Amino acid sequence: MAKASKTDAQSFSFKAETKQLLNILIHSLYKDPEVFLRELLSNASDALNRAHFEMLTNQNMLDSEVELNIRITADKDKGMLTIQDTGIGMTKDEIIENLGTIAQSGARNFIEAAKDKEVDIAQMIGQFGVGFYSVFMAAEWVRVTSRSHKSRAKAVSWYATGEDNFEVNAAEMDERGTKIEIKLKKDAIEFAEEYHLKTIVKKHSDYIGFPIYVGESDEQVNKQTSLWRTPRSEAKDEEYQDFYRQLTLEFEKPLLHIHAVTDAPVQLYALLYVPSKGERGMFSLRKDDGLKLYSRNILIDEYNKDLLPEYLRFVQGVVDSEDLPLNVSRETVQSVGLMPKLKKIVTGQVMRELENLANNDPEKFNTFWEEFGIYLKQGIAAEPLNTEKVQPLLRFKTNLHTESWSSLDEYIERMKVEQKEIYYIIGNDPKSVLLSPHLDYFQTQGTEVLLLTDPMDSFMLMGLQKYKDHDLKNVAQADVETPEAGEKEGEAEKIPEGEFGPLIERFKGILGERVTDVRASNRLSQSVARLVDPDDSLNPELQRVYQYLGKEYEVPKKILELNPSHTILKLLITKESDSDLQTEIIEQIYESALLVEGLHPDPSSMAPRIQKLMEMLLS
């Protein structure tokens, strides 16, 4: 039992600006008051680690037989919370130095620098080492009583209210270690609830390497050993599944788990999961993207978004590093160049496992693709220079393989000998895109075309213009050079040029400025017409991007290509050039082409014309 004494009491004054600095620490830096308990437990863990080292090297250590542990007790009636460890303890000089660091660290310089909006307070404040002071978010006053491991050391107490002074007294304490007594504020009385304390310990400090006891019982609350630090050869599949359920509260098994350990260039332990579904379950514990970041088994960030690129944000799990330098709040990692190294390692591990899955279990990878493919497409669009490893993981359906997924490498293997480009077509849905007139020529040639019908595909193409040595080419573009251009034997007879020319002029007269040109096509076989882009137009991918983003968008003016062999046009020539029927048919041909392209601004407006055409034909 520790007892403070008023004998030889000494009062120390913080520097004048310390109260202001404490205010910054308490009210501006921390997002959640419960982190004060995490900070105190982390400090206790450090003290226990040092005590463990001393036990191995110091024969005269005080209480060398005492268990290394942490005990938390609370008295709700008195509003008291007590945290006691059997760690290395502190002497009088050490307690003044360690708990008075804030008075020794140039507080005035900090506050002056903090006035500069260019300075990141959370990064700069790391040098102060005063996470202990977060306790004043919940405390009216704090008394720290400590006895050093040194055999002749005497107990000492430190007392403060978070104001301008702290007091150091001689104390009575029989055992080695440190005891922190906290008088809770009225709005922090929840921290005297035993259940609440256990919940916080499990959330933030479950894997501290020493037992943590809450309440008067000897029941250990924390697990103490972390699965991610367990050798992979000793970890069982059931343990991986159990940990995933504990982490996420998802009951479906994950598609993939990754257990990684590295020693260089940084020491890192990681246990990562790819969920089975893209959408979180109703009862999922994980309410945001990001990995749990630990330092030496201490949770410092519940949702860290700096360890993986945005396109892998669906990955869940834990990363723990011995080399992680922290700032005072443990909520922001100091900017010392380590995080990019950690990100590179973690990203590399995930990408290697996805590549292995694609190569060794294509069926399972296809399941992954259907759930998370959109994230990889977003990555291509957002980081085109940093997604070389992502490109081989992309999967597509094609006009020749409409029911199965194909990689770009598989497409290349199936290319015709003379084919140099990877062809694709953009459409609104998988069924209608197969009816596009742009596919006519390629279908007759047996040339494979990627079917891009996801809205994200247009964004992806902004960053994916070439794969290996092959350019990607839109079949809808006017300048597409197909491998075997030219007429085929058995093609339907074309309208003679002398008759086709006047028909083209009739189209131009009716459509006016809605098209940039009307001309004959040598690529249409089944369809009557198609719309293609002029050479100087905004590319079709960007047109769709603008359309999806809701930016200022007008129906683009395109070239209308007509099929000189099509029956409709042959019959149209037989009608009077100025007849209402011919006019309505020409309008319908144009608007049908717009509809096929997904560009028609109001498809329902075609209904009256279709009805009128039926009436004309029936009469």
TAGIWO-V251853 format. One record per pair of residues at least 4 apart in sequence whose C-alpha atoms are under 6 Angstrom apart, sorted by sequence separation. I is the first residue (numbers start at 1). GAP is how many residues later the second one is. D is the distance in whole Angstrom. If there is no record, write none. Layout:
I&GAP&D / I&GAP&D
This chain:
14&4&6 / 22&4&6 / 23&4&6 / 24&4&5 / 25&4&5 / 38&4&6 / 54&4&5 / 75&4&6 / 90&4&5 / 94&4&6 / 95&4&6 / 96&4&5 / 97&4&6 / 121&4&6 / 184&4&6 / 200&4&6 / 201&4&5 / 202&4&4 / 243&4&6 / 245&4&5 / 263&4&4 / 294&4&5 / 326&4&5 / 343&4&6 / 344&4&6 / 356&4&6 / 357&4&5 / 358&4&5 / 368&4&6 / 369&4&4 / 379&4&6 / 380&4&5 / 398&4&5 / 439&4&6 / 442&4&6 / 466&4&6 / 497&4&6 / 507&4&6 / 508&4&5 / 568&4&6 / 588&4&6 / 595&4&6 / 75&5&5 / 90&5&6 / 148&5&6 / 184&5&6 / 201&5&6 / 245&5&5 / 262&5&5 / 294&5&4 / 397&5&5 / 442&5&5 / 452&5&6 / 466&5&4 / 495&5&6 / 546&5&5 / 594&5&5 / 595&5&5 / 74&6&6 / 160&6&5 / 213&6&6 / 262&6&5 / 293&6&6 / 294&6&5 / 327&6&6 / 427&6&5 / 466&6&5 / 594&6&5 / 74&7&4 / 159&7&6 / 213&7&5 / 261&7&6 / 293&7&6 / 326&7&5 / 327&7&6 / 358&7&5 / 380&7&6 / 465&7&5 / 147&8&4 / 159&8&5 / 212&8&6 / 213&8&6 / 261&8&5 / 293&8&5 / 326&8&6 / 357&8&6 / 397&8&5 / 73&9&5 / 146&9&6 / 158&9&6 / 211&9&6 / 212&9&6 / 260&9&6 / 292&9&6 / 396&9&5 / 72&10&6 / 146&10&6 / 158&10&5 / 212&10&6 / 260&10&5 / 292&10&5 / 395&10&6 / 396&10&5 / 72&11&5 / 145&11&6 / 157&11&6 / 259&11&6 / 292&11&6 / 395&11&5 / 71&12&6 / 145&12&4 / 157&12&5 / 259&12&5 / 291&12&5 / 395&12&5 / 71&13&5 / 144&13&5 / 156&13&6 / 258&13&6 / 290&13&4 / 291&13&5 / 394&13&6 / 70&14&6 / 144&14&5 / 156&14&5 / 157&14&6 / 210&14&6 / 258&14&5 / 290&14&5 / 70&15&4 / 143&15&6 / 156&15&5 / 209&15&5 / 257&15&6 / 290&15&5 / 69&16&6 / 143&16&4 / 155&16&5 / 206&16&4 / 207&16&6 / 208&16&5 / 257&16&4 / 69&17&6 / 142&17&6 / 155&17&6 / 206&17&6 / 207&17&4 / 256&17&6 / 68&18&5 / 142&18&6 / 155&18&6 / 207&18&6 / 256&18&5 / 141&19&6 / 207&19&5 / 255&19&6 / 141&20&4 / 254&20&6 / 255&20&6 / 140&21&6 / 254&21&4 / 255&21&5 / 254&22&5 / 289&24&6 / 429&24&5 / 291&25&6 / 293&25&6 / 295&25&5 / 424&25&5 / 428&25&5 / 533&25&5 / 291&26&5 / 292&26&5 / 293&26&5 / 294&26&4 / 295&26&5 / 296&26&5 / 423&26&5 / 424&26&4 / 425&26&5 / 426&26&5 / 427&26&5 / 532&26&6 / 149&27&6 / 291&27&6 / 293&27&6 / 295&27&6 / 425&27&6 / 426&27&6 / 531&27&6 / 532&27&5 / 148&28&6 / 531&28&6 / 147&29&5 / 531&29&5 / 147&30&5 / 300&30&5 / 301&30&6 / 530&30&6 / 146&31&6 / 300&31&6 / 530&31&5 / 146&32&4 / 529&32&5 / 145&33&6 / 529&33&4 / 145&34&5 / 250&34&6 / 529&34&6 / 144&35&6 / 249&35&5 / 308&35&6 / 528&35&5 / 51&36&5 / 144&36&4 / 248&36&5 / 249&36&6 / 307&36&4 / 51&37&5 / 143&37&6 / 248&37&5 / 143&38&5 / 248&38&6 / 438&38&6 / 528&38&6 / 48&39&4 / 142&39&6 / 308&39&6 / 524&39&6 / 47&40&5 / 142&40&5 / 521&40&5 / 47&41&5 / 274&41&5 / 516&41&6 / 518&41&6 / 520&41&5 / 521&41&6 / 141&42&5 / 228&42&6 / 273&42&6 / 515&42&5 / 516&42&6 / 517&42&5 / 518&42&5 / 519&42&5 / 520&42&5 / 521&42&6 / 139&43&6 / 140&43&6 / 228&43&5 / 273&43&5 / 514&43&6 / 515&43&5 / 516&43&5 / 518&43&6 / 139&44&5 / 140&44&6 / 272&44&6 / 273&44&6 / 515&44&6 / 139&45&5 / 140&45&5 / 272&45&4 / 138&46&6 / 139&46&5 / 271&46&6 / 138&47&6 / 271&47&5 / 270&48&6 / 400&48&6 / 270&49&4 / 421&49&5 / 423&49&6 / 425&49&6 / 138&50&5 / 269&50&6 / 399&50&6 / 421&50&5 / 422&50&5 / 423&50&5 / 424&50&5 / 425&50&6 / 269&51&5 / 398&51&5 / 421&51&6 / 422&51&6 / 423&51&6 / 268&52&6 / 398&52&4 / 268&53&5 / 398&53&5 / 267&54&6 / 397&54&6 / 478&54&5 / 267&55&6 / 477&55&6 / 478&55&6 / 90&56&6 / 476&56&6 / 477&56&6 / 89&57&5 / 90&57&6 / 91&57&5 / 89&58&5 / 90&58&4 / 89&59&4 / 88&60&6 / 89&60&6 / 88&61&5 / 530&63&6 / 92&64&6 / 311&64&5 / 311&65&5 / 311&68&5 / 495&69&5 / 494&70&5 / 494&71&4 / 493&72&6 / 492&73&6 / 381&78&6 / 381&79&4 / 384&79&5 / 380&80&6 / 381&81&6 / 381&82&5 / 441&82&5 / 377&83&5 / 380&83&6 / 458&83&5 / 440&84&6 / 440&85&6 / 62&87&5 / 61&88&6 / 89&88&4 / 14&89&5 / 62&89&5 / 88&89&6 / 89&89&5 / 208&89&5 / 86&90&6 / 87&90&5 / 207&90&5 / 437&90&5 / 86&91&4 / 85&92&6 / 85&93&5 / 205&93&6 / 278&93&5 / 437&93&6 / 84&94&6 / 84&95&4 / 204&95&5 / 83&96&6 / 83&97&5 / 36&98&5 / 82&98&6 / 36&99&5 / 82&99&5 / 81&100&6 / 81&101&5 / 80&102&6 / 80&103&5 / 79&104&6 / 80&104&6 / 79&105&5 / 26&108&6 / 26&111&6 / 76&116&5 / 74&118&5 / 69&141&5 / 71&141&6 / 73&141&6 / 69&142&5 / 70&142&5 / 71&142&5 / 72&142&5 / 73&142&5 / 71&143&6 / 19&144&6 / 19&145&6 / 14&150&5 / 14&151&5 / 13&152&4 / 12&153&6 / 12&154&5 / 12&155&6 / 11&156&4 / 10&157&6 / 10&158&5 / 9&159&6 / 9&160&4 / 5&165&6 / 5&166&5 / 4&167&4 / 3&168&5 / 3&169&5 / 2&170&5 / 2&171&4 / 1&172&6 / 131&197&5 / 130&198&6 / 131&198&6 / 129&199&5 / 126&201&4 / 126&202&5 / 123&211&5
